[in-house]
Amino acid sequence: MPTIQFRTDETTKSQSNKIFQQLGITMSDAINMFLRQSILHGGLPFELKIPKYSDATLAALADMEQSKGKGIRGKAVRDALADLKADGGDDV
C-alpha cells in the first residue's frame, strides 16, 4: 500500500487525534475515509464557504462559547439574535 505524507500543526494533529480516538479510528482511517468520500462526491465531501458574519458577531459567539452557555455579556438574547440577523443569519 502506498504511503502519503502530509504536514499539519501540532494543535490540529492533537485535537483531531482526540476526536478520532473517541470514534475508535486512527488518523490513517480518517484520511482514508476523507479520500473515499471525495471520490464518491466527485470533489470535497463538504461545502467550502467564507463565514458571512462580521468580526463583532464572531467575537460575540466566541465570548458566548467561552462563557459555557451563560450568554453574551451585556446583551439580552433578543439583542444578540437581532445582531446575528443583521449580519445575514436569516435562519436565526
N, C-alpha and C positions, 0 to 999 in steps of 0.2 A: 504494500500500500504506500503510495507517495506521501511525502511529508510536506506540510505547508507551515511556514513560519510567519509570524506577524508580530508587530510591536504595539504595545499599549502602555499607558502609565500604570504605576503600581496601585493607585486608588481604584481605577477601573477594574483591574485584574482582581483585586481583593474583594471588592463589592460584588462583582459578578460571580466569583467563585463561591461566595457565601450563598447566593441565590441558587446556584446550580447544585450545591451540596444539599440544600433543603429540598430540592426537586429530585435528588438521587441520581443526578447525572454529572458527568465530567465536563470540563471546558471543551474537550475534543468532541464529546457528544453534542453539546450545544452548537458548536461551529458547524458540525455535520448537519444538524437539523436546519440551521440557517441556510446552508448551501442547498440542501434538498428543497426547502420551501422556496428559495429563489428560483430554482429550476421549475417547480410546479406553477409558480406565479408568472413566470416569464419576466422576472425583474425582482426588485426588492419586495420582501413579503410584508412590508408596512409602508405607510404613507410618509413621505418626507415633506415637511412644510415649515415655514417660518412662523413662530408664535405671533399672533396678532394682538397681543396685549401690550400695553405701554409699560415702560420701566416702572412707573409708580404702581401699577396693578400687580406686576410681577413681584415687586418688593413687598406689597401688602400680602400677597399669597405666601411668600416666603416667611413673613412675620407670623402669619396665621399658622403655618406648618410648625414653626419653632415654638409657638405657644401651646402646642399639643391640643388644639381644639378649643382653646379658651377665647378665641376670637381675635379680631384685628384691633389692636389697642386704639382707643379713641374714636371708634366708628361703630355706629349702630349697624345691625345686619342689613337693614333696608338701604343704608347709605353705601355700604360695601357692595351690595348687589347692583345698585344704580351705577357705581363706578365701573363694575365689570361690564354691564350692559352698554355703557357709553363707550367702552373700549372695543366693542364689537362682539361681545359674548351674547349673541342673540338667543341662545338656548338657555340662558340663565333665568 
